[in-house]
Amino acid sequence: MSQPTVAQKAPYQVALEAGKTYYWCTCGDSRKQPFCDGSHKDTTFTPLAYTADKSGDAWLCGCKHTKGPPMCDGSHKAL
């Protein structure tokens, strides 16, 4: 599997709504970061479906190297 593009070396702060499903970009090429816009077409990447369990701000991974997608785990600090 190829490596994702690092969209940014910091997480994205986003407001999530409980019960809503979001599609987190795994390839790093989406222009709607941190969410998928279909840029992964013709690649080995697929978006990650994530349903928020609570409403409020969350920090979604921007470097695409997190061990706990879609949430940031600090992996960007090692890039």
Backbone torsions as a table, in degrees:
resi	resn	phi	psi	omega
1	MET	NA	139.0	-179.7
2	SER	-76.8	164.9	-179.4
3	GLN	-85.1	143.3	177.9
4	PRO	-74.3	156.6	172.7
5	THR	-74.0	136.4	175.9
6	VAL	-78.4	108.1	-178.5
7	ALA	-68.4	-43.2	172.9
8	GLN	-162.9	153.2	-178.0
9	LYS	-91.8	48.6	177.4
10	ALA	-164.2	157.0	177.7
11	PRO	-76.0	163.3	174.5
12	TYR	-101.1	126.6	173.7
13	GLN	-85.9	120.9	-179.1
14	VAL	-133.7	149.0	175.1
15	ALA	-91.3	121.2	-179.6
16	LEU	-108.4	153.9	179.3
17	GLU	-113.2	127.4	-178.7
18	ALA	-54.2	133.7	177.6
19	GLY	84.9	-10.5	179.8
20	LYS	-87.6	140.7	178.9
21	THR	-97.2	131.4	179.5
22	TYR	-117.5	153.5	179.2
23	TYR	-116.6	103.1	-177.0
24	TRP	-78.7	130.8	178.9
25	CYS	-67.7	127.7	177.2
26	THR	-103.2	-17.7	-176.3
27	CYS	-86.4	-25.4	-179.3
28	GLY	87.5	-0.8	-175.8
29	ASP	-99.3	-5.8	-178.9
30	SER	-61.4	142.4	175.5
31	ARG	-88.3	-1.4	179.6
32	LYS	-113.6	36.9	-177.7
33	GLN	-50.0	142.3	5.4
34	PRO	-90.1	12.7	-175.8
35	PHE	-98.7	158.9	-177.2
36	CYS	-74.6	140.0	172.5
37	ASP	-123.7	10.7	179.3
38	GLY	92.3	4.3	-178.8
39	SER	-62.7	-17.2	-178.7
40	HIS	-75.9	-7.3	-177.9
41	LYS	-51.3	138.1	-178.3
42	ASP	68.7	23.9	173.9
43	THR	-126.0	-179.3	176.9
44	THR	-87.7	-1.1	-177.3
45	PHE	-88.5	148.9	172.2
46	THR	-135.1	148.2	-179.9
47	PRO	-68.9	156.5	178.5
48	LEU	-101.1	119.5	176.1
49	ALA	-76.4	130.3	-179.8
50	TYR	-136.4	123.3	176.7
51	THR	-102.6	120.9	-177.8
52	ALA	-67.9	133.4	179.0
53	ASP	-89.0	-15.1	176.5
54	LYS	-150.1	157.0	177.4
55	SER	-84.6	148.8	177.4
56	GLY	136.4	-178.6	-179.8
57	ASP	-73.3	142.7	176.2
58	ALA	-138.4	157.6	179.5
59	TRP	-111.6	103.1	-178.7
60	LEU	-93.4	141.6	-176.5
61	CYS	-58.4	133.7	177.1
62	GLY	-105.5	-20.8	-177.3
63	CYS	-87.1	-15.6	178.3
64	LYS	70.8	17.8	179.5
65	HIS	-115.9	9.3	-179.8
66	THR	-59.6	148.9	175.9
67	LYS	-89.0	-8.6	-179.0
68	GLY	-130.6	60.2	-175.5
69	PRO	-60.3	145.3	5.8
70	PRO	-92.4	1.5	-175.4
71	MET	-75.5	146.0	176.3
72	CYS	-69.9	135.2	175.6
73	ASP	-119.9	9.9	179.5
74	GLY	89.7	4.4	-178.6
75	SER	-58.0	-26.0	-178.8
76	HIS	-62.8	-22.0	-179.0
77	LYS	-68.9	-20.6	-178.5
78	ALA	-96.9	-0.2	-178.1
79	LEU	-85.5	NA	NA
